[in-house]
Amino acid sequence: MARCTYTPKPKLGRGCATRTLFVVRRIKQSLTWSNTWLGKRENLPIDPHTLPTPSRYSRQVAGWFAQFSKSRSSARKQQLAAQICAALRVHTEIEEEIFYPAFLSATADKDMHHEAVVEHAGAKELIAQIEEMSAGDDYFDAKVTVLSEMIKHHVKEEEQPGGMFAEAKKSKMDLKALGEELRARKGELQAHDRAA
């Protein structure tokens, strides 16, 4: 008969516990993404990076926001703000041109559609203001921080159970065709931004 022995856990310093908590939260976020919206990531009917979802694209923008908040360099903040604004301009445009009309047509949920459009209008107004500013301006940091909070709220609203993406999944939308259309338009807009 095997004998069980008790091995006490090593005492962790405050830094170790914080890092462990961070890793656990990141794992939970990954699991949440892989099990929400259209089901498990590998079972998606389309490329998960195409539809406006919590994808590599939105994680990249979130990463830029995090870098912005930590940066002390005005030049770096200006560069990050430009990247954030350019990415969000493309993202909002493809959602408004393609995804939102398809969503409204398929679900007839005017309230959810209109709320998303109004949230976009607020974000686009702030993006325009940020693009006209420089990192040394008084309200530059505050506006980028507020934009970050607006985008977090907007993404949370779209991703939650009963949100826009969940409703899109329940509807009879042709998500594969929609994804291809979004991908093509995103490429066009990004090419136009690079050329400008």
GROMACS elastic network, one bead per residue, 0.5 to 0.9 nm:
[ bonds ]
;  ai    aj funct       b0    kb
    7    10     6  0.89367   500
    8    11     6  0.87209   500
    9    12     6  0.86281   500
   12    15     6  0.77701   500
   12    16     6  0.56397   500
   12    17     6  0.60682   500
   13    16     6  0.53389   500
   13    17     6  0.64417   500
   13    18     6  0.87486   500
   14    17     6  0.52616   500
   14    18     6  0.62350   500
   14    19     6  0.87198   500
   15    18     6  0.51239   500
   15    19     6  0.61897   500
   15    20     6  0.85508   500
   16    19     6  0.51220   500
   16    20     6  0.60391   500
   16    21     6  0.85473   500
   17    20     6  0.50151   500
   17    21     6  0.61103   500
   17    22     6  0.85679   500
   18    21     6  0.51108   500
   18    22     6  0.61813   500
   18    23     6  0.87104   500
   19    22     6  0.50032   500
   19    23     6  0.62319   500
   19    24     6  0.86417   500
   20    23     6  0.51585   500
   20    24     6  0.62142   500
   20    25     6  0.86588   500
   21    24     6  0.50910   500
   21    25     6  0.61840   500
   21    26     6  0.86697   500
   22    25     6  0.51598   500
   22    26     6  0.62482   500
   22    27     6  0.86933   500
   23    26     6  0.51047   500
   23    27     6  0.62062   500
   23    28     6  0.86540   500
   24    27     6  0.51322   500
   24    28     6  0.62379   500
   24    29     6  0.86709   500
   25    28     6  0.50531   500
   25    29     6  0.61664   500
   25    30     6  0.86296   500
   26    29     6  0.50189   500
   26    30     6  0.61799   500
   26    31     6  0.86040   500
   27    30     6  0.50703   500
   27    31     6  0.61636   500
   27    32     6  0.85208   500
   28    31     6  0.50508   500
   28    32     6  0.60094   500
   28    33     6  0.86003   500
   29    32     6  0.50128   500
   29    33     6  0.62282   500
   29    34     6  0.86141   500
   30    33     6  0.52095   500
   30    34     6  0.61541   500
   30    35     6  0.86273   500
   31    34     6  0.50804   500
   31    35     6  0.60879   500
   31    36     6  0.84937   500
   32    35     6  0.53423   500
   32    36     6  0.60351   500
   33    36     6  0.53628   500
   33    37     6  0.75650   500
   33    39     6  0.89777   500
   33    40     6  0.82452   500
   33    41     6  0.78923   500
   33    54     6  0.69676   500
   33    55     6  0.84097   500
   33   159     6  0.89811   500
   34    37     6  0.82950   500
   34    38     6  0.88042   500
   34    39     6  0.70424   500
   34    40     6  0.50203   500
   34    41     6  0.50018   500
   34    42     6  0.83219   500
   35    38     6  0.78111   500
   35    39     6  0.52940   500
   35    41     6  0.70716   500
   36    39     6  0.53426   500
   36    40     6  0.68746   500
   36    41     6  0.84118   500
   36   159     6  0.78228   500
   36   160     6  0.83836   500
   36   161     6  0.80500   500
   36   166     6  0.81322   500
   37    40     6  0.83675   500
   37    53     6  0.82097   500
   37   159     6  0.65137   500
   37   160     6  0.80440   500
   37   161     6  0.77760   500
   37   163     6  0.89253   500
   37   165     6  0.56825   500
   37   166     6  0.53184   500
   37   167     6  0.88791   500
   37   168     6  0.87228   500
   37   169     6  0.71317   500
   38    41     6  0.76028   500
   38    43     6  0.80199   500
   38    44     6  0.60831   500
   38    45     6  0.81755   500
   38   165     6  0.76720   500
   38   166     6  0.71286   500
   38   168     6  0.87331   500
   38   169     6  0.59597   500
   39    42     6  0.83996   500
   39    43     6  0.66044   500
   39    44     6  0.66273   500
   40    43     6  0.53802   500
   40    44     6  0.66590   500
   41    44     6  0.54934   500
   41    47     6  0.89915   500
   41    48     6  0.71216   500
   42    45     6  0.86770   500
   42    48     6  0.89375   500
   43    46     6  0.86083   500
   44    47     6  0.69401   500
   44    48     6  0.68039   500
   45    48     6  0.84707   500
   45   175     6  0.69798   500
   45   176     6  0.59716   500
   46    49     6  0.85019   500
   46    50     6  0.75098   500
   46    51     6  0.81602   500
   46   175     6  0.67133   500
   46   177     6  0.83561   500
   46   178     6  0.87726   500
   46   179     6  0.62061   500
   46   180     6  0.80739   500
   47    50     6  0.55379   500
   47    51     6  0.75594   500
   47   176     6  0.81008   500
   47   179     6  0.70826   500
   47   180     6  0.85392   500
   48    51     6  0.62160   500
   48    52     6  0.84423   500
   48    53     6  0.71227   500
   48    54     6  0.85012   500
   48    55     6  0.65074   500
   48    56     6  0.86958   500
   48   179     6  0.85026   500
   49    52     6  0.74871   500
   49    53     6  0.71557   500
   49    54     6  0.82700   500
   49    55     6  0.53345   500
   49    56     6  0.64072   500
   49    57     6  0.67885   500
   49   179     6  0.88132   500
   49   183     6  0.85299   500
   50    53     6  0.78059   500
   50    55     6  0.83056   500
   50    57     6  0.89232   500
   50   178     6  0.88876   500
   50   179     6  0.54110   500
   50   180     6  0.73277   500
   50   181     6  0.88656   500
   50   182     6  0.62888   500
   50   183     6  0.53840   500
   50   186     6  0.85990   500
   51    54     6  0.89982   500
   51    55     6  0.84644   500
   51    95     6  0.84538   500
   51    99     6  0.80347   500
   51   175     6  0.84623   500
   51   178     6  0.78559   500
   51   179     6  0.55266   500
   51   180     6  0.87809   500
   51   182     6  0.66326   500
   51   183     6  0.77644   500
   52    55     6  0.76424   500
   52    57     6  0.86231   500
   52    58     6  0.82225   500
   52    91     6  0.71846   500
   52    92     6  0.88862   500
   52    94     6  0.83912   500
   52    95     6  0.68743   500
   52    99     6  0.81754   500
   52   165     6  0.88268   500
   52   182     6  0.85602   500
   53    56     6  0.88302   500
   53    57     6  0.83772   500
   53    58     6  0.73078   500
   53   155     6  0.78923   500
   53   158     6  0.83138   500
   53   159     6  0.74343   500
   53   165     6  0.78545   500
   54    57     6  0.75083   500
   54    58     6  0.55794   500
   54    59     6  0.68211   500
   54   155     6  0.74897   500
   54   159     6  0.77048   500
   55    58     6  0.53704   500
   55    59     6  0.61485   500
   55    60     6  0.84474   500
   56    59     6  0.50289   500
   56    60     6  0.59865   500
   56    61     6  0.87329   500
   57    60     6  0.51000   500
   57    61     6  0.64958   500
   57    62     6  0.87391   500
   57    87     6  0.85358   500
   58    61     6  0.50396   500
   58    62     6  0.61077   500
   58    63     6  0.84610   500
   58    87     6  0.89906   500
   58   155     6  0.89276   500
   59    63     6  0.60294   500
   59    64     6  0.86221   500
   60    64     6  0.63307   500
   60    65     6  0.87543   500
   61    64     6  0.50112   500
   61    65     6  0.63115   500
   61    66     6  0.86839   500
   61    83     6  0.81655   500
   61    84     6  0.59949   500
   61    87     6  0.73258   500
   61    88     6  0.80910   500
   62    65     6  0.50443   500
   62    66     6  0.62682   500
   62    67     6  0.86660   500
   62    84     6  0.87200   500
   62   148     6  0.78244   500
   62   152     6  0.84755   500
   63    66     6  0.50169   500
   63    67     6  0.61548   500
   63    68     6  0.85047   500
   64    68     6  0.60206   500
   64    69     6  0.86494   500
   64    80     6  0.60869   500
   64    81     6  0.80600   500
   64    83     6  0.78400   500
   64    84     6  0.67187   500
   65    68     6  0.50030   500
   65    69     6  0.63211   500
   65    70     6  0.88284   500
   65    80     6  0.76109   500
   65    81     6  0.80869   500
   65    84     6  0.74294   500
   65   144     6  0.79376   500
   65   145     6  0.77967   500
   65   148     6  0.64786   500
   66    69     6  0.52362   500
   66    70     6  0.64701   500
   66    71     6  0.86888   500
   67    70     6  0.52098   500
   67    71     6  0.59631   500
   67    77     6  0.83279   500
   67    80     6  0.77444   500
   68    71     6  0.52066   500
   68    72     6  0.83531   500
   68    76     6  0.77017   500
   68    77     6  0.55439   500
   68    78     6  0.88075   500
   68    80     6  0.62632   500
   68    81     6  0.74762   500
   68   141     6  0.85443   500
   68   144     6  0.83805   500
   68   145     6  0.87235   500
   69    72     6  0.83517   500
   69    77     6  0.84206   500
   69   141     6  0.81276   500
   69   144     6  0.88439   500
   69   145     6  0.75888   500
   71    74     6  0.79405   500
   71    76     6  0.69639   500
   71    77     6  0.65198   500
   72    75     6  0.89745   500
   72    76     6  0.79195   500
   72    77     6  0.76533   500
   73    76     6  0.52285   500
   73    77     6  0.61917   500
   73    78     6  0.86375   500
   73   135     6  0.89358   500
   74    77     6  0.50401   500
   74    78     6  0.61146   500
   74    79     6  0.86159   500
   74   134     6  0.84934   500
   74   135     6  0.53571   500
   74   136     6  0.67037   500
   75    78     6  0.51254   500
   75    79     6  0.62636   500
   75    80     6  0.87009   500
   75   135     6  0.71917   500
   76    79     6  0.50451   500
   76    80     6  0.61195   500
   76    81     6  0.84918   500
   76   135     6  0.88230   500
   77    80     6  0.51121   500
   77    81     6  0.59726   500
   77    82     6  0.84913   500
   77   135     6  0.63196   500
   77   141     6  0.84375   500
   78    81     6  0.51719   500
   78    82     6  0.61868   500
   78    83     6  0.87116   500
   78   133     6  0.89066   500
   78   134     6  0.65469   500
   78   135     6  0.53513   500
   78   136     6  0.89307   500
   79    82     6  0.51877   500
   79    83     6  0.63180   500
   79    84     6  0.86917   500
   80    83     6  0.50487   500
   80    84     6  0.60631   500
   80    85     6  0.85085   500
   81    84     6  0.50553   500
   81    85     6  0.60145   500
   81    86     6  0.84730   500
   81   130     6  0.75055   500
   81   131     6  0.78345   500
   81   135     6  0.86257   500
   81   144     6  0.71023   500
   82    85     6  0.52077   500
   82    86     6  0.60579   500
   82    87     6  0.85427   500
   82   130     6  0.83639   500
   82   131     6  0.68454   500
   83    86     6  0.52313   500
   83    87     6  0.61162   500
   83    88     6  0.85358   500
   84    87     6  0.52748   500
   84    88     6  0.60819   500
   84    89     6  0.84894   500
   84   127     6  0.87839   500
   85    88     6  0.51588   500
   85    89     6  0.59616   500
   85    90     6  0.86556   500
   85   124     6  0.87790   500
   85   127     6  0.57234   500
   85   128     6  0.82078   500
   85   130     6  0.78478   500
   85   131     6  0.72259   500
   86    89     6  0.51605   500
   86    90     6  0.64131   500
   86    91     6  0.86512   500
   86   127     6  0.87260   500
   86   190     6  0.85335   500
   86   193     6  0.77396   500
   87    90     6  0.53355   500
   87    91     6  0.61474   500
   87    92     6  0.86619   500
   87   190     6  0.84070   500
   88    92     6  0.59045   500
   88    93     6  0.83028   500
   88   123     6  0.86410   500
   88   124     6  0.83061   500
   88   127     6  0.81555   500
   89    92     6  0.53567   500
   89    93     6  0.61066   500
   89    94     6  0.87394   500
   89   124     6  0.71884   500
   89   127     6  0.78154   500
   90    93     6  0.51779   500
   90    94     6  0.62751   500
   90    95     6  0.86344   500
   90   185     6  0.89828   500
   90   186     6  0.65260   500
   90   189     6  0.62715   500
   90   190     6  0.70516   500
   90   193     6  0.89357   500
   91    94     6  0.54617   500
   91    95     6  0.62595   500
   91    96     6  0.86372   500
   91   186     6  0.75441   500
   92    95     6  0.51661   500
   92    96     6  0.60370   500
   92    97     6  0.84752   500
   92   120     6  0.66047   500
   92   123     6  0.88721   500
   92   124     6  0.80560   500
   93    96     6  0.51634   500
   93    97     6  0.59143   500
   93    98     6  0.82727   500
   93   186     6  0.85982   500
   93   189     6  0.87200   500
   94    97     6  0.51638   500
   94    98     6  0.56867   500
   94    99     6  0.68923   500
   94   100     6  0.87639   500
   94   182     6  0.62338   500
   94   183     6  0.88153   500
   94   185     6  0.66701   500
   94   186     6  0.64918   500
   94   189     6  0.87005   500
   95    98     6  0.55499   500
   95   100     6  0.57107   500
   95   101     6  0.84955   500
   95   182     6  0.79854   500
   96    99     6  0.62165   500
   96   100     6  0.52662   500
   96   101     6  0.70450   500
   96   117     6  0.73216   500
   96   120     6  0.85128   500
   97   100     6  0.68761   500
   97   101     6  0.68830   500
   97   102     6  0.89870   500
   98   101     6  0.58894   500
   98   102     6  0.63046   500
   98   103     6  0.86619   500
   98   178     6  0.76219   500
   98   181     6  0.76255   500
   98   182     6  0.67589   500
   98   185     6  0.87918   500
   99   102     6  0.52357   500
   99   103     6  0.59672   500
   99   104     6  0.86280   500
   99   178     6  0.73139   500
   99   179     6  0.88780   500
   99   182     6  0.76542   500
  100   104     6  0.60868   500
  100   105     6  0.85048   500
  100   113     6  0.65651   500
  100   116     6  0.83589   500
  100   117     6  0.81849   500
  101   104     6  0.51222   500
  101   105     6  0.60712   500
  101   106     6  0.85341   500
  101   113     6  0.83898   500
  102   105     6  0.51297   500
  102   106     6  0.60710   500
  102   107     6  0.84850   500
  102   173     6  0.73907   500
  102   178     6  0.81992   500
  103   106     6  0.52071   500
  103   107     6  0.59007   500
  103   108     6  0.75805   500
  103   109     6  0.79900   500
  103   113     6  0.76069   500
  103   164     6  0.79512   500
  103   167     6  0.83580   500
  103   168     6  0.63446   500
  103   171     6  0.84771   500
  103   173     6  0.75186   500
  104   107     6  0.53401   500
  104   109     6  0.58820   500
  104   110     6  0.65435   500
  104   112     6  0.86759   500
  104   113     6  0.63588   500
  105   108     6  0.56291   500
  105   109     6  0.84430   500
  105   173     6  0.89535   500
  106   109     6  0.84819   500
  106   168     6  0.77996   500
  106   171     6  0.62128   500
  106   172     6  0.66718   500
  106   173     6  0.61043   500
  107   110     6  0.84120   500
  107   167     6  0.73560   500
  107   168     6  0.74417   500
  107   170     6  0.88868   500
  107   171     6  0.63297   500
  107   172     6  0.85559   500
  107   173     6  0.87419   500
  108   111     6  0.88886   500
  108   113     6  0.86152   500
  109   112     6  0.57289   500
  109   113     6  0.62858   500
  109   114     6  0.86338   500
  110   113     6  0.50220   500
  110   114     6  0.57847   500
  110   115     6  0.83463   500
  111   114     6  0.52549   500
  111   115     6  0.60892   500
  111   116     6  0.86277   500
  112   115     6  0.52263   500
  112   116     6  0.62860   500
  112   117     6  0.87391   500
  112   158     6  0.89990   500
  112   163     6  0.78859   500
  112   164     6  0.69320   500
  113   116     6  0.52730   500
  113   117     6  0.62978   500
  113   118     6  0.87480   500
  113   164     6  0.79961   500
  114   117     6  0.50450   500
  114   118     6  0.61336   500
  114   119     6  0.85666   500
  115   118     6  0.51661   500
  115   119     6  0.61692   500
  115   120     6  0.86154   500
  116   119     6  0.50998   500
  116   120     6  0.62037   500
  116   121     6  0.86877   500
  116   154     6  0.74541   500
  116   157     6  0.86641   500
  116   158     6  0.81648   500
  116   164     6  0.87714   500
  117   120     6  0.50403   500
  117   121     6  0.62375   500
  117   122     6  0.88366   500
  118   122     6  0.64362   500
  118   123     6  0.87349   500
  119   122     6  0.52666   500
  119   123     6  0.63265   500
  119   124     6  0.86780   500
  119   150     6  0.78684   500
  119   151     6  0.86825   500
  119   154     6  0.69069   500
  120   123     6  0.50235   500
  120   124     6  0.59799   500
  120   125     6  0.84978   500
  120   151     6  0.88961   500
  120   154     6  0.83762   500
  121   124     6  0.51425   500
  121   125     6  0.61796   500
  121   126     6  0.87228   500
  122   125     6  0.52117   500
  122   126     6  0.64091   500
  122   127     6  0.86789   500
  122   150     6  0.84306   500
  123   126     6  0.51650   500
  123   127     6  0.60802   500
  123   128     6  0.86509   500
  123   147     6  0.64455   500
  123   150     6  0.69129   500
  123   151     6  0.74949   500
  124   128     6  0.61253   500
  124   129     6  0.86169   500
  125   128     6  0.52341   500
  125   129     6  0.64169   500
  125   130     6  0.88115   500
  126   129     6  0.50546   500
  126   130     6  0.61812   500
  126   131     6  0.86061   500
  126   143     6  0.69495   500
  126   144     6  0.81984   500
  126   146     6  0.85538   500
  126   147     6  0.67162   500
  127   130     6  0.51061   500
  127   131     6  0.61239   500
  127   132     6  0.87270   500
  127   143     6  0.85927   500
  127   144     6  0.83151   500
  127   147     6  0.75886   500
  128   131     6  0.51756   500
  128   132     6  0.64614   500
  128   133     6  0.89818   500
  129   132     6  0.52866   500
  129   133     6  0.65844   500
  129   140     6  0.89079   500
  129   143     6  0.82210   500
  130   133     6  0.51831   500
  130   134     6  0.77047   500
  130   140     6  0.65968   500
  130   143     6  0.68091   500
  130   144     6  0.70959   500
  131   134     6  0.78005   500
  133   136     6  0.81791   500
  133   137     6  0.64681   500
  133   139     6  0.87418   500
  133   140     6  0.66679   500
  134   137     6  0.55973   500
  134   140     6  0.68959   500
  135   138     6  0.82786   500
  135   139     6  0.87858   500
  135   140     6  0.57740   500
  135   141     6  0.72992   500
  136   139     6  0.86255   500
  136   140     6  0.71233   500
  136   141     6  0.88288   500
  137   140     6  0.54332   500
  137   141     6  0.82818   500
  138   141     6  0.76685   500
  138   142     6  0.83048   500
  139   142     6  0.51892   500
  139   143     6  0.60177   500
  139   144     6  0.86559   500
  140   143     6  0.53212   500
  140   144     6  0.63709   500
  140   145     6  0.86759   500
  141   144     6  0.52673   500
  141   145     6  0.61277   500
  141   146     6  0.86218   500
  142   145     6  0.50679   500
  142   146     6  0.61096   500
  142   147     6  0.85319   500
  143   146     6  0.50695   500
  143   147     6  0.60507   500
  143   148     6  0.85461   500
  144   148     6  0.61959   500
  144   149     6  0.87906   500
  145   148     6  0.50443   500
  145   149     6  0.64478   500
  145   150     6  0.87316   500
  146   149     6  0.50975   500
  146   150     6  0.61546   500
  146   151     6  0.86338   500
  147   150     6  0.50059   500
  147   151     6  0.61470   500
  147   152     6  0.85743   500
  148   151     6  0.52515   500
  148   152     6  0.61993   500
  148   153     6  0.86738   500
  149   152     6  0.50808   500
  149   153     6  0.61777   500
  149   154     6  0.85631   500
  150   153     6  0.52034   500
  150   154     6  0.61295   500
  150   155     6  0.86588   500
  151   155     6  0.60379   500
  151   156     6  0.84078   500
  152   155     6  0.52839   500
  152   156     6  0.60933   500
  152   157     6  0.86343   500
  153   156     6  0.51076   500
  153   157     6  0.61926   500
  153   158     6  0.87492   500
  154   157     6  0.51664   500
  154   158     6  0.63453   500
  154   159     6  0.87031   500
  155   158     6  0.51620   500
  155   159     6  0.60584   500
  155   160     6  0.85013   500
  156   159     6  0.52255   500
  156   160     6  0.59290   500
  156   163     6  0.85127   500
  157   160     6  0.56594   500
  157   161     6  0.88187   500
  157   162     6  0.89352   500
  157   163     6  0.59385   500
  157   164     6  0.75944   500
  158   161     6  0.85177   500
  158   162     6  0.84562   500
  158   165     6  0.58801   500
  158   166     6  0.80613   500
  159   162     6  0.81893   500
  159   163     6  0.56691   500
  159   164     6  0.67882   500
  159   165     6  0.58462   500
  159   166     6  0.70930   500
  160   164     6  0.79615   500
  160   165     6  0.79225   500
  160   166     6  0.74014   500
  161   164     6  0.85212   500
  161   165     6  0.82529   500
  161   166     6  0.59364   500
  161   167     6  0.84632   500
  162   165     6  0.78783   500
  162   166     6  0.55023   500
  162   167     6  0.61641   500
  163   166     6  0.53922   500
  163   167     6  0.61683   500
  163   168     6  0.86015   500
  164   167     6  0.51274   500
  164   168     6  0.60759   500
  164   169     6  0.86794   500
  165   169     6  0.62352   500
  165   170     6  0.87253   500
  166   169     6  0.51515   500
  166   170     6  0.64222   500
  166   171     6  0.88075   500
  167   170     6  0.50747   500
  167   171     6  0.62165   500
  168   171     6  0.51717   500
  168   172     6  0.76848   500
  168   173     6  0.66021   500
  168   175     6  0.83028   500
  169   172     6  0.75212   500
  169   173     6  0.74457   500
  169   175     6  0.81059   500
  170   173     6  0.83466   500
  171   174     6  0.89036   500
  172   175     6  0.84242   500
  173   176     6  0.87138   500
  173   177     6  0.88991   500
  173   178     6  0.79737   500
  174   177     6  0.56144   500
  174   178     6  0.61310   500
  174   179     6  0.85805   500
  175   179     6  0.58353   500
  175   180     6  0.85323   500
  176   179     6  0.50813   500
  176   180     6  0.63573   500
  176   181     6  0.87248   500
  177   180     6  0.51478   500
  177   181     6  0.62514   500
  177   182     6  0.86363   500
  178   181     6  0.50881   500
  178   182     6  0.61308   500
  178   183     6  0.85626   500
  179   182     6  0.50665   500
  179   183     6  0.60691   500
  179   184     6  0.85896   500
  180   183     6  0.50893   500
  180   184     6  0.61767   500
  180   185     6  0.86374   500
  181   184     6  0.52190   500
  181   185     6  0.61985   500
  181   186     6  0.85119   500
  182   185     6  0.52163   500
  182   186     6  0.59660   500
  182   187     6  0.85484   500
  183   186     6  0.51429   500
  183   187     6  0.62425   500
  183   188     6  0.87574   500
  184   187     6  0.52032   500
  184   188     6  0.63816   500
  184   189     6  0.88394   500
  185   188     6  0.50101   500
  185   189     6  0.62125   500
  185   190     6  0.85700   500
  186   189     6  0.51957   500
  186   190     6  0.61059   500
  186   191     6  0.85247   500
  187   190     6  0.51733   500
  187   191     6  0.60595   500
  187   192     6  0.85403   500
  188   191     6  0.51744   500
  188   192     6  0.61740   500
  188   193     6  0.86976   500
  189   192     6  0.50260   500
  189   193     6  0.62057   500
  189   194     6  0.86800   500
  190   193     6  0.50276   500
  190   194     6  0.62082   500
  190   195     6  0.86252   500
  191   194     6  0.51168   500
  191   195     6  0.61990   500
  191   196     6  0.86968   500
  192   195     6  0.51103   500
  192   196     6  0.62217   500
  193   196     6  0.51897   500
